[in-house]
Structure formats: structure tokens, C-alpha cells
Amino acid sequence: MRKIKTPSEKRKALRLALESKRIVRAPGAFLPLVGIEIERRGFEAVYISGAVLSADLGLPDIGLTTLTEVADRAEQIARMTNLPAILDCDTGFGEPMNVARCVEIMEARGIAALQFEDQFAPKRCGHLDGKTLVGKEEMVRRIRAASEARGDPNTVIIARTDAFASEGLDGVVERSSAYVAAGADVIFAEALNSAADWRAAVDAIPAPLLANMTEFGKSDLLSAGELEKLGVRIVIYPVTLLRLAMKAASAALQEILETGTQRKTLDAMLTREELYDLLNYKDYNRFDQSIYNFTLKPERD
């Protein structure tokens, strides 16, 4: 089996990446296997979205998941990749003392960066209207609790603010500056609209910025290169792979329903050989010679 970096090594890698001039690209993983593929493709981090973990359970993104549910799934994803995992912790599962406990648990589960937001619980998707924010001082208490609770100084604390919709860029800057003073390492400015907004935010906020390039939302879908030139340090694609997977699954199910066979969908699938390669099947043979004692034949229709 391949050797996986320790959580400490992954956290140090993310810190070093934030200090470089290159943007950190973090697609969202909804399965451990997806995290492995993200690493194989050459990305710098894995993002674990609260919206995706909710959807994985068949739930809307309104804060229904528990700390234990999120911790279990996040650990499963994080431990199977050498990339640092950035975890969406919503509002921290309660009061500031709950935020502190969340940090302790997620560090123990191998997470490299933890994200907390300034919405009231129950929260809602950052690209929906009608969001309600806690006062600046309440979020400052959350971030201070998170910062003081971390056992590894390389654990990255990300403060997300949803203030742009209701308070404009001035509100984003004011809140973000307070969150940085409280211990936030990165600011996640949610649902900014345009490149001009990102440039203004980068110039005014005293910390690295994270951009959410989610589909069908309020933000222009800028490329990683464009965001890098604007000074953004992290870009996430939280729901992209889940949306693609579910669309493909839906189409395949409809094909089987209508025709009674999946033959026409084979070209869209991983072959058995490709799947086994992704799973590192051969590596397990070092431990048990009976694991990989077969030859894969050419795929048939």
C-alpha cells in the first residue's frame, strides 16, 4: 500500500502553499476514492463541503448534519490522500465552546484546515438569498475559540463571511479584518460577484483570500489563473464532482430503465482496469499474494 503523509506533514504543506505565489486549487471530494483521483490529477488540496456531506446523506444544506457525521466522513476522505484536506464546519456545531471542541476533534481526524462561517444556525447555502448573519463580535468569539483550540500551529483557520449580500464590500472588509485579528489565517469571502470585487477585496483584507467557484451561483466563474492574477490564494470547486456524478448516474439509470441494458453507457465508465489502478490493487499484493493473482482481459461490450 502507498505511504500516506501524516496530518502534520499535510498541514505544513498547506502553510507553505499559502506562502507561495501559486494559487491552491481544491476540488470537492464526496468519496475517499474521489480524493485519490484529485491527488492523481495534480491538484494542491481537497475540499470537503458541508453541502456535499449533507447531500450525501440525502439532506439539504441547512445545518442538519452532526459533528460526528461530518468528522467520520471527513476522516475517511482525508486519510486516503496525501493532499491537505480543507473542511467546511458550517457554524461550528454550536457556541464558541463547541467550535473549540470541533477543532480538537477535526485535528485528531487529520484535517489540515477548518472553515467556520458567520451565519446564524441553521445556516443556508452561501449563494441563496435570505441569509442572516450573527453580529461581528459573535463571529470573533467563534474564530478566537477556534484559533486558541488548535493543537497544531500549522492548522489553518478559515473565516467565511456572507456579508457581501447584505452589507456590501465594506461590510466584508470590516468583518474580515476583525476575524483576522481574532486568529483567522484565511478569509473566505462568499458570493462576491466579479473580478473587480475580488481585486478590491484582496487589496483591502489583511489575509489570504479563498474564492468559491461553485456552479449556478452568484459569482462569475473565473479561472484559477484569473483568480491567481487577482491575488486570490485558494479556489474551491465544492459541488462540481458531485453534480457531474449524479447527472451521469441519472442518465445511466434512465438508459437502463428505457432499454433494459447499460451497453450504451460503457464509454462513459471507468473500465475495470482503470478502477483497479485507482484503487492501487497491485500494491496490496505485497501483503497477500492471493490478492492480485489474476490477469485482466480486454473489456467487452
Buried (B, 14 or more C-beta within 10 A) or exposed (E): EEEBBEBBEBBBBBBEBBEEEEBBBBBBBBBBBBBBBBBEEEBBBBBBBBBBBBBBEEBEBBBEBEBEBBBEBBBBBBBBBBBBBBBBBBBBBBBBEBBBBBBEBBBEBBBBBBBBBBBBBEBBBBBBEEBEBBEBEBBBBBBBBBBBBBEEEBBBBBBBBBBBBEBEBEBBBBBBBBBBEBBBBBBBBBBBBEBEBBBBBBEBBEBBBBBBBBEEBBBBEBEBEBBBBBBBBBBBBBBBBBBEEEEEEEEBEEBBEEEEEEEEBEEEEEEEEEEBBBEEBEEEEEEEEEEBEEEEEEEEE
